[in-house]
Amino acid sequence: MEYKDYYQVLGVTKNTSQDEIKRSYRKLARKYHPDVSSESNAEERFKEVGEAYEVLKNPEKRAAYDQLGANWKAGQAGSQPPPGWDAGFEFHDRDQTSHNAD
């Protein structure tokens, strides 16, 4: 998967406010909407603009994107324990174990 600079897609910088990001998204979404635009790549650009906005409008996703760049989605999955992480552990009641030793 090719890395997309979501800030570049929306024509903004990392320091841009949420309001500016929203304004830029709306402007570009209108420009590239497939029902409005006659450009051959309008639908592709419309989807790209929507994808960028979905990440940058959410403070948590935006922070992960800023920190991890192209790997930001992988960073989200990495925060969960792997399947079966708790399998194989045996727990014993300490009081029961010490009584059996007598």
Residue pairs with C-beta under 8 A, 6 or more apart in sequence:
1 70
3 69
3 70
4 48
4 51
4 52
6 51
6 52
6 55
6 56
6 65
7 13
7 14
7 16
7 52
7 56
9 48
9 49
9 51
9 52
10 21
10 24
10 25
10 28
10 49
10 52
10 53
10 56
11 24
11 28
12 20
12 21
12 24
12 56
14 66
16 24
18 57
21 53
21 56
21 57
22 53
22 57
25 49
25 50
25 52
25 53
25 57
28 45
28 49
29 46
29 49
29 50
29 53
30 36
31 37
32 39
32 42
32 43
32 45
32 46
32 49
33 42
33 46
34 42
34 43
34 46
36 42
37 46
39 45
54 61
55 61
55 62
55 65
55 72
56 62
56 65
61 72
64 72
64 75
64 76
65 72
67 75
68 74
68 75
